[in-house]
Amino acid sequence: MNTESDPGTQVCLSSTVFALRAAAAHVERSLTRVLEPFGVTAAQFELLLVVERLAASGAGCSELGRHLAAPGPDVTRMLDRLDSAGLVSRSRDDQDRRVVHAMLTEKGRELIAQAGPSVAEAESGVFEGLSEPDRQRLLALLTGVRRNCPNS
């Protein structure tokens, strides 16, 4: 099949979905580069931030997963790695032993404080040239896209 003359393929290759995927891949690589010296992945760093934000609410794994880009089953594996690294601690819920709560350790808080400026600099580079209103609009659009996705 000649993809250059097939209009269906042209639409597919230039679709918003593929542009979004390409942009996400570039952002992921940028974050990976800046987080490598800290020994965590972008997904793990995101989880640390979510644990920090939701710590007071006592969120369990499933609740943490709802706030992440990673699929739900990955949350437990990431928590295992973060726990082994001493960045989080976990405890079972007193009322429901099936529920596990995660809390940041002092080492986890220190990592966020140390890596935060590098992540902020990478974010600034990724969005260079976009005004603050454009960034806010992009955030609103992406939030809407995420809400529309099945099983998210």
C-alpha positions as CSV (number, residue, x, y, z in Angstrom):
1,M,0.0,0.0,0.0
2,N,1.3,3.4,-0.9
3,T,0.9,5.5,2.3
4,E,1.6,8.8,0.5
5,S,-1.5,8.4,-1.8
6,D,-3.8,6.8,0.7
7,P,-5.8,9.6,2.3
8,G,-6.8,7.3,5.3
9,T,-3.2,6.8,6.1
10,Q,-2.4,10.5,5.9
11,V,-5.2,11.3,8.3
12,C,-4.0,8.6,10.6
13,L,-0.3,9.8,10.5
14,S,-1.2,13.4,11.2
15,S,-3.9,12.7,13.8
16,T,-4.0,14.5,17.2
17,V,-3.6,11.2,19.0
18,F,-0.2,10.5,17.4
19,A,1.0,14.0,18.0
20,L,0.0,13.6,21.6
21,R,1.8,10.3,21.9
22,A,4.9,11.8,20.3
23,A,4.8,14.8,22.7
24,A,4.3,12.6,25.7
25,A,7.3,10.4,24.6
26,H,9.5,13.5,24.3
27,V,8.4,14.8,27.7
28,E,9.1,11.3,29.2
29,R,12.6,11.3,27.8
30,S,13.3,14.7,29.1
31,L,12.2,13.8,32.6
32,T,14.1,10.5,32.5
33,R,17.3,12.4,31.8
34,V,16.9,14.7,34.7
35,L,15.8,12.1,37.2
36,E,18.4,9.5,36.3
37,P,21.0,11.0,38.8
38,F,18.4,10.6,41.6
39,G,17.8,6.9,40.9
40,V,14.1,7.2,40.1
41,T,12.0,7.1,37.0
42,A,9.5,9.7,35.9
43,A,6.6,7.4,37.0
44,Q,8.2,6.8,40.4
45,F,8.8,10.5,40.9
46,E,5.2,11.2,40.0
47,L,4.1,8.6,42.5
48,L,6.2,10.2,45.2
49,L,4.5,13.5,44.5
50,V,1.0,11.9,44.7
51,V,1.9,10.1,47.9
52,E,3.1,13.5,49.3
53,R,-0.1,15.3,48.2
54,L,-2.5,12.6,49.4
55,A,-0.7,11.5,52.6
56,A,-3.1,13.3,54.9
57,S,-6.1,11.6,53.4
58,G,-4.6,8.1,54.0
59,A,-5.1,7.1,50.3
60,G,-4.6,3.5,49.5
61,C,-3.0,2.0,46.3
62,S,-6.1,2.2,44.2
63,E,-6.7,5.8,45.1
64,L,-3.0,6.6,44.4
65,G,-3.4,4.9,41.0
66,R,-6.3,7.1,40.0
67,H,-3.9,10.1,40.2
68,L,-1.2,8.6,38.0
69,A,-0.5,8.1,34.4
70,A,0.6,4.5,35.1
71,P,-1.8,1.6,35.1
72,G,-3.2,0.5,38.4
73,P,-1.2,-2.8,38.8
74,D,2.0,-0.8,38.3
75,V,1.4,1.2,41.5
76,T,2.1,-1.8,43.8
77,R,5.3,-2.6,41.9
78,M,6.4,1.0,42.0
79,L,5.7,1.2,45.7
80,D,7.7,-2.0,46.2
81,R,10.7,-0.3,44.6
82,L,10.2,3.0,46.4
83,D,9.9,1.1,49.7
84,S,13.0,-0.9,49.1
85,A,14.9,2.3,48.3
86,G,13.6,3.8,51.6
87,L,11.6,6.6,49.9
88,V,8.2,5.4,51.2
89,S,6.9,3.3,54.0
90,R,3.7,1.4,54.0
91,S,1.2,0.2,56.6
92,R,-2.0,-1.8,56.5
93,D,-5.3,-0.1,57.3
94,D,-6.6,-0.8,60.8
95,Q,-10.1,-1.3,59.6
96,D,-9.5,-3.1,56.3
97,R,-6.3,-5.2,56.1
98,R,-6.6,-5.3,52.3
99,V,-5.9,-1.6,52.1
100,V,-2.2,-0.4,52.2
101,H,-1.3,3.2,52.9
102,A,1.9,4.7,51.7
103,M,3.7,7.6,53.4
104,L,6.9,9.5,52.4
105,T,9.9,8.9,54.5
106,E,12.4,11.6,55.3
107,K,14.6,10.3,52.5
108,G,11.6,10.5,50.1
109,R,10.9,14.1,51.1
110,E,14.6,14.9,50.6
111,L,14.6,13.4,47.1
112,I,11.6,15.5,46.1
113,A,13.3,18.6,47.4
114,Q,16.6,17.8,45.6
115,A,15.1,16.6,42.3
116,G,12.3,19.3,42.2
117,P,14.4,22.1,40.7
118,S,15.8,19.8,38.0
119,V,12.2,18.6,37.1
120,A,11.0,22.2,37.1
121,E,13.8,23.2,34.8
122,A,13.0,20.3,32.4
123,E,9.3,21.3,32.5
124,S,10.3,24.9,31.6
125,G,12.3,23.6,28.7
126,V,9.5,21.4,27.4
127,F,7.0,24.3,27.5
128,E,9.3,27.0,26.3
129,G,7.5,29.3,24.0
130,L,4.1,28.6,25.5
131,S,2.5,31.4,27.5
132,E,1.0,30.7,30.9
133,P,-2.5,31.0,29.5
134,D,-1.6,28.5,26.7
135,R,-0.2,26.1,29.3
136,Q,-3.4,26.4,31.4
137,R,-5.5,25.8,28.3
138,L,-3.3,22.8,27.4
139,L,-3.8,21.4,30.9
140,A,-7.6,21.8,30.7
141,L,-7.7,20.1,27.2
142,L,-5.5,17.2,28.4
143,T,-7.6,16.8,31.5
144,G,-10.7,16.6,29.3
145,V,-9.0,14.0,27.0
146,R,-8.0,11.9,30.0
147,R,-11.6,12.1,31.4
148,N,-12.9,10.9,28.0
149,C,-10.6,7.8,27.9
150,P,-12.3,4.6,28.8
151,N,-11.2,2.8,31.9
152,S,-9.2,5.8,33.2
